[in-house]
Amino acid sequence: MANTQLKKNTAKEKITIAGAGPVGALLAVILARHGHPVNLCESRPDSRKHSVYQGKSINIALSDRGWLALEAVGIAEQVKQNAIAMKKRVMHAVDGTITEQAYGKEGQAIWSVSRAGINEQLLDLAEKESLINIEFEQRLIDVDFNSASASFSHEHAINKVSGDILFGADGAYSKVRRLAQETPRFSYSQSYMPQSYIELHIPANADGSFKMDKDALHIWPRKDFMLIALPNPDGTFTCTLFLDFQGEVSFSSLTRRSDVSEFFQQNFADAMSLLENPVDEFMEKTANPLSLVSVAPWVINNKVALIGDAAHAMVPFFGQGMNCGFEDCRVLGELISQYNNDWSQIFPAYQGARKINADAITELAKRNFIEMSEYSGQASFLLQKKIEAEFHQRQPKLWTPLYSMVTFSPLLPYSEALAIGDIQQKIMQQIMRIPDIEHCWQEDFVYQKLQKLAEAVFKGVNNEAVIHARGENK
Ligand SMILES: Cc1cc2nc3c(=O)[nH]c(=O)nc-3n(C[C@H](O)[C@H](O)[C@H](O)COP(=O)(O)OP(=O)(O)OC[C@H]3O[C@@H](n4cnc5c(N)ncnc54)[C@H](O)[C@@H]3O)c2cc1C
């Protein structure tokens, strides 16, 4: 490898990172700023110089956990310049009726950002750090879990990269993780959701304007399947169709053009006039699977660690995969400061802090498919959300809706959001059983009852989760 000589030598541990995706690039910056020389090795060509993404504009929803991590390295404002605030969900019913639901309070939003764009901005930032050496077209093929040295292939040659620590930031199909499966006592599980997905596109109008409300994430919830659309700065929308891989109505069963056309006409009639060649795209594209990965441990021999999707690939239904990966990096950075670069303490603390939370958001993301694809189209669900939002306004220290805990409470651990959310759901089931709740939901007695039920569980209980929920630690 021509350039593996680090630009500067220091006494701090030399760290190799496999994978310069968004998480690997952010991690490199954080480690370098703590004084660690970093070799950041990526299997793909540099997307800033070559067309790696084949014209695709994959966008993702970034929320407060992601922003907090980006703020920590001073790049949040720059990323926000190319991001679009999505303040609400807009649901499109089969008959074309539109309903809206704000994501949070006034001023709160999730943000549509280009995955490639944010990756490239982070690579630019990493390149400015004198302690970081970035190498492209270097595919990790082997790891020595005792020494943290690794082998990378490049144009038929094998390059050995030595270091004191190695991070696998190489994504959902991580090679580091696959190699770790051969180490003793490594637990691994991978499962697939019944759904797979393809991307579709809504072009801009001729004058460059948006064809739909751009301040929103659009959803066409159809119970067993759904279409979503996120806006891009150029007036287009990137859409994702989630549909069963197998079964009566599925990617496997819809093989004839006429059936696909009928499927779109029947289920997405209003989107048909907006989408660019959905039938052709459906016929041409291979559906991507959605997998969930859980591993333990995340750290092997205090030498090799997993981070981002390599550690916790999850389904995209809570829009948290990258947010969670960025949070891994932020928390790791804080632990490096807390333990003064002592990795014998940092690694156990990192695993202890992150594994439980990644498991929690993986579970929440899985559950959220039903919320998005089925419940979001139901009046009773939307009413429950309205009641919770109203109660949050009235009693912000007693009640924060689950979605807001996950999305807009970046210091609240995911595991606590999950635990509190489960309790809240039981309470809300009682509220939703109030006779004629559809008509009386704005009346004070509803909120008095809700307050009584919530206080019985939450008030005076002196545990972390409830203190977080009451917002007293912020
Ligand atoms: C359809 C969909 C929608 C999503 N929507 C959202 C969303 O709204 N919000 C959100 O927060 N998250 C979302 N996600 C998740 C998000 O895309 C991932 O969590 C995020 O990209 C993970 O970043 P990463 O850097 O860990 O992994 P990746 O982005 O996969 O990057 C890994 C990098 O490692 C490189 N690599 C792989 N193997 C090797 C090797 N052997 N050697 C060297 N390099 C290697 C790859 O080329 C890649 O550059 C979505 C995911 C999907 C599939």
The ligand as an ORCA input file, in Angstrom:
! r2SCAN-3c Opt
* xyz 0 1
  C     -33.770      1.328      2.582
  C     -32.980      1.897      3.730
  C     -33.384      3.076      4.302
  C     -32.677      3.604      5.383
  N     -33.128      4.761      5.970
  C     -32.474      5.253      7.047
  C     -32.942      6.445      7.678
  O     -33.947      7.040      7.272
  N     -32.257      6.912      8.768
  C     -31.141      6.286      9.243
  O     -30.562      6.754     10.239
  N     -30.686      5.144      8.665
  C     -31.315      4.629      7.585
  N     -30.849      3.496      6.982
  C     -29.663      2.827      7.552
  C     -28.377      3.475      7.087
  O     -28.280      3.493      5.686
  C     -27.227      2.669      7.692
  O     -27.440      2.493      9.064
  C     -25.900      3.386      7.493
  O     -25.596      3.520      6.127
  C     -24.803      2.585      8.211
  O     -23.564      3.191      8.008
  P     -22.249      2.327      8.133
  O     -21.144      3.276      7.810
  O     -22.231      1.590      9.417
  O     -22.367      1.194      7.014
  P     -22.407      1.384      5.426
  O     -23.134      2.607      5.060
  O     -22.872      0.099      4.854
  O     -20.870      1.593      5.051
  C     -19.953      0.522      5.146
  C     -18.761      0.829      4.260
  O     -17.828     -0.252      4.379
  C     -17.362     -0.595      3.089
  N     -16.951     -2.002      3.120
  C     -17.736     -3.109      3.112
  N     -16.995     -4.220      3.167
  C     -15.707     -3.826      3.231
  C     -14.466     -4.518      3.297
  N     -14.414     -5.864      3.307
  N     -13.322     -3.796      3.359
  C     -13.354     -2.443      3.356
  N     -14.504     -1.725      3.277
  C     -15.659     -2.414      3.206
  C     -18.547     -0.329      2.177
  O     -18.142     -0.128      0.833
  C     -19.130      0.943      2.799
  O     -18.572      2.111      2.260
  C     -31.527      2.941      5.894
  C     -31.107      1.751      5.298
  C     -31.827      1.222      4.238
  C     -31.376     -0.077      3.635
*
